[in-house]
Amino acid sequence: MKKSLLALAVLGAFAGAAHAQSAVTIYGIVDTGVVYQSKAAVAGGGTGSKFSLNSGVIQGSRLGFKGTEDLGGGLSALFNLEVGFSNDTGGLQGSDAATGSNLFRRKSVVGLAGGFGTVLLGRQTDFADTISSYTSVQDFGGWTGNVGHNLDRLEGTRTNNSVSYTTNNIAGFTGNLIYGFGETAGKTSAGQSFGAGLKYDNGPLGLGANYYQSKANGTAAASDVSLIPATSATASVNTQAANIGNTAYKGWNLVASYQFGPARVYGNWSRVKQDLNSQANLTAAGVGSLGAVNNRLLGFANKADIFELGTAYSLSPSLKLLAAVDHTRATFDGVSGKGKLTQYNLGTDYWLSKRTDLYAFLAYTKATDMVNTGVADSVGTDGNQAAVAVGIRHKF
């Protein structure tokens, strides 16, 4: 009898160990390129050519840790911590007021996954980050950011103090909800944010939709605004603190992608409404997401529409040819007519292995009745800019 009890106890211990199986993965990306820009803004006025070594031309350089633990019964615990860095200087990525030098500013989540889907808590991106794989973000990454997805946030909005729920794939459909707590006593709406997204995968066809909204928390913010009407006398405008609880940002994204043999063709449309019409109100949304793109948003625009068409053609499993056109139309407070910003992009991406690729990009950006943000540096009031990047990316 005692031997039987001992055997049962040993079997129970092994069963418990099996249920508690876990795995932790260390991963990362190091992406650096040499970038040339014509007509970059010069301090004190005017423009000039600029050469630079830029980290994160396609994807932000990062170091991450993720893990899962099998809890049994189809339930798993999971976590993901991700720190961003600039490998051209070795410093931590981001120095904005919302995130400072926070170590895991890119992502910091813990949650559960099972037959019901996945629930995550912490700092995380909304569903736009998922459907961005159907857009130029997949191939050009940050190269098309200033003229498009830094404003429509197609790479996702990093949301502090948030909880998200993502369904499992059901007949090709996956849905997502996210809610960010404002954490302001006495006023629930202050700093609050929320969003909803949906995608559909069916063979070569990919479709996606997303909505995201954030509320102001009333915190004063930086006053540097670069993407404003060209008729303005200055590109740095002092703004006032946001009105607590008022809507600071609304964004809608509709994306589509289709694989025609070796060619992927994609198109998308986004609409952005900045109800409070000031950069301070965006930065004070309380989501800690604007960071490095503060100077790239339509600081005084009350509405903007962003359109994109592009393709990626595989000449071989290792070599891709890339092309995309991004176009933004914006209306501004106190300025008649619409500002226009268009960027034409060509590129090639060659994979030396499954983890290492070489890339070369060319862009021409033109602005009408608004300041040209440039590919990486503002052009000021000049109407056009050419830019070239040649770089290497390694994933581990």
VENRAJO-V993385 format. One record per backbone hydrogen bond with DSSP energy under -0.5 kcal/mol. CO is the residue of the C=O (numbers start at 1). NH is the residue of the N-H. E is the energy in kcal/mol with one decimal. If there is no record, write none. Layout:
<<CO;NH;E> <CO;NH;E>>
//
This chain:
<<1;5;-2.2> <2;6;-2.3> <3;7;-2.5> <4;8;-2.3> <5;9;-2.1> <6;10;-2.4> <7;11;-2.5> <8;12;-2.4> <9;13;-2.0> <10;14;-2.2> <11;15;-2.4> <12;16;-2.4> <13;17;-2.1> <14;18;-2.2> <15;19;-2.3> <16;20;-1.5> <18;21;-1.4> <21;70;-3.1> <23;68;-2.0> <25;27;-0.5> <25;66;-2.3> <27;64;-3.1> <28;396;-2.4> <29;62;-2.3> <30;394;-2.4> <31;56;-3.4> <32;392;-2.5> <33;35;-0.5> <33;54;-2.8> <34;390;-2.0> <35;52;-2.2> <36;388;-2.3> <37;50;-2.4> <40;48;-2.2> <42;45;-2.3> <46;42;-2.6> <48;40;-2.1> <50;37;-2.4> <52;35;-3.1> <52;54;-0.6> <54;33;-2.4> <58;142;-1.5> <61;85;-2.0> <62;29;-1.8> <63;83;-2.9> <64;27;-2.2> <65;81;-3.1> <66;25;-3.8> <67;79;-2.0> <68;23;-2.4> <69;71;-0.7> <69;77;-2.4> <72;75;-1.4> <75;71;-2.6> <75;72;-0.7> <76;113;-2.5> <77;69;-2.4> <78;111;-2.5> <79;67;-1.9> <80;109;-2.3> <81;65;-3.0> <82;106;-1.2> <82;107;-1.5> <83;63;-2.4> <84;93;-2.8> <85;87;-0.8> <86;89;-1.4> <86;90;-3.3> <86;91;-0.7> <91;86;-3.0> <96;100;-3.4> <99;102;-2.4> <102;105;-0.9> <103;105;-0.7> <107;82;-2.6> <108;123;-2.2> <109;80;-2.1> <110;121;-2.4> <111;78;-2.3> <112;119;-2.8> <113;76;-2.7> <114;117;-1.4> <117;114;-2.5> <118;166;-2.6> <119;112;-1.6> <120;164;-2.5> <121;110;-1.7> <122;124;-0.6> <122;162;-2.5> <123;108;-2.5> <124;159;-3.4> <126;129;-1.6> <127;130;-0.9> <127;131;-1.9> <128;132;-1.1> <130;133;-1.2> <131;134;-1.9> <132;135;-1.9> <132;138;-0.7> <135;138;-1.4> <136;139;-0.8> <136;140;-3.1> <136;141;-1.2> <140;143;-2.0> <141;144;-1.2> <142;145;-1.6> <142;146;-0.5> <144;148;-0.6> <144;149;-0.7> <145;148;-1.2> <145;150;-2.5> <145;151;-0.5> <148;151;-1.7> <148;152;-2.0> <149;153;-0.5> <149;155;-0.6> <153;156;-2.0> <156;158;-0.6> <157;126;-0.6> <158;160;-0.5> <159;124;-1.5> <159;162;-0.5> <161;181;-2.5> <162;122;-2.6> <163;179;-2.2> <164;120;-1.9> <165;177;-2.2> <166;118;-2.6> <169;171;-0.5> <170;173;-2.1> <172;201;-2.4> <173;170;-3.0> <174;199;-2.3> <175;167;-2.2> <176;197;-2.4> <177;165;-2.6> <178;195;-2.2> <179;163;-2.3> <179;181;-0.5> <180;193;-1.8> <183;185;-0.6> <184;187;-1.6> <187;190;-1.3> <188;182;-0.5> <189;192;-1.7> <192;215;-2.9> <193;180;-3.5> <194;213;-2.5> <195;178;-2.2> <196;211;-2.3> <197;176;-2.3> <198;209;-2.7> <199;174;-2.1> <200;207;-2.3> <202;205;-1.9> <204;259;-1.2> <205;202;-2.5> <206;257;-2.5> <207;200;-2.7> <208;255;-2.7> <209;198;-2.6> <210;253;-2.5> <211;196;-1.8> <212;251;-2.4> <213;194;-2.4> <214;248;-2.6> <214;249;-1.6> <216;191;-1.1> <216;245;-2.9> <219;242;-0.5> <223;225;-0.6> <223;237;-0.8> <226;228;-1.4> <227;299;-0.6> <227;300;-0.6> <228;371;-2.9> <229;232;-1.7> <235;225;-0.5> <242;244;-0.6> <243;246;-1.9> <246;216;-2.9> <249;214;-2.0> <250;273;-2.7> <251;212;-2.1> <252;271;-1.7> <253;210;-2.1> <254;269;-2.4> <255;208;-2.3> <256;267;-2.1> <257;206;-2.7> <258;260;-0.8> <258;265;-2.9> <259;261;-1.0> <260;263;-2.3> <262;314;-2.6> <263;260;-3.4> <263;265;-0.5> <264;312;-2.1> <265;258;-2.7> <266;310;-2.3> <267;256;-1.9> <268;308;-1.9> <269;254;-2.4> <270;306;-2.8> <271;252;-2.4> <272;304;-2.3> <273;250;-1.9> <273;275;-0.8> <274;277;-1.3> <278;282;-1.3> <279;283;-2.6> <280;284;-2.2> <282;285;-1.7> <283;286;-0.7> <284;217;-3.0> <287;160;-0.6> <290;293;-2.8> <291;294;-1.7> <293;296;-2.3> <293;297;-0.6> <294;297;-0.8> <297;227;-0.7> <297;299;-1.9> <298;301;-1.2> <300;333;-1.9> <302;274;-0.6> <303;331;-2.5> <304;272;-2.9> <305;329;-2.6> <306;270;-2.3> <307;327;-2.7> <308;268;-2.0> <309;325;-2.9> <310;266;-2.5> <311;323;-2.1> <312;264;-2.8> <312;314;-0.5> <313;315;-0.9> <313;321;-2.8> <318;351;-2.8> <319;315;-1.6> <319;316;-1.5> <320;349;-2.0> <321;313;-3.0> <322;347;-2.2> <323;311;-2.8> <324;345;-2.8> <325;309;-1.9> <326;343;-2.7> <327;307;-3.1> <328;341;-2.2> <329;305;-2.7> <330;339;-2.8> <331;302;-1.6> <331;303;-1.1> <332;335;-1.4> <335;332;-0.6> <337;332;-0.5> <339;330;-2.4> <340;368;-3.0> <341;328;-3.0> <342;366;-2.8> <343;326;-2.5> <344;364;-1.9> <345;324;-1.9> <346;362;-2.9> <347;322;-3.2> <348;360;-2.1> <349;320;-2.3> <349;351;-0.5> <350;352;-0.7> <350;358;-3.0> <355;395;-2.8> <356;352;-1.8> <356;353;-1.7> <357;393;-2.4> <358;350;-3.2> <359;391;-2.3> <360;348;-2.0> <361;389;-2.2> <362;346;-2.6> <363;387;-2.4> <364;344;-2.5> <365;385;-2.1> <366;342;-2.7> <368;340;-2.8> <371;373;-0.6> <372;379;-2.7> <372;380;-0.8> <378;41;-3.0> <379;382;-1.2> <380;372;-1.8> <383;367;-3.2> <385;365;-3.1> <386;38;-2.8> <387;363;-2.5> <388;36;-3.0> <389;361;-2.7> <390;34;-2.8> <391;359;-2.2> <392;32;-2.3> <393;357;-2.3> <394;30;-2.5>>
//
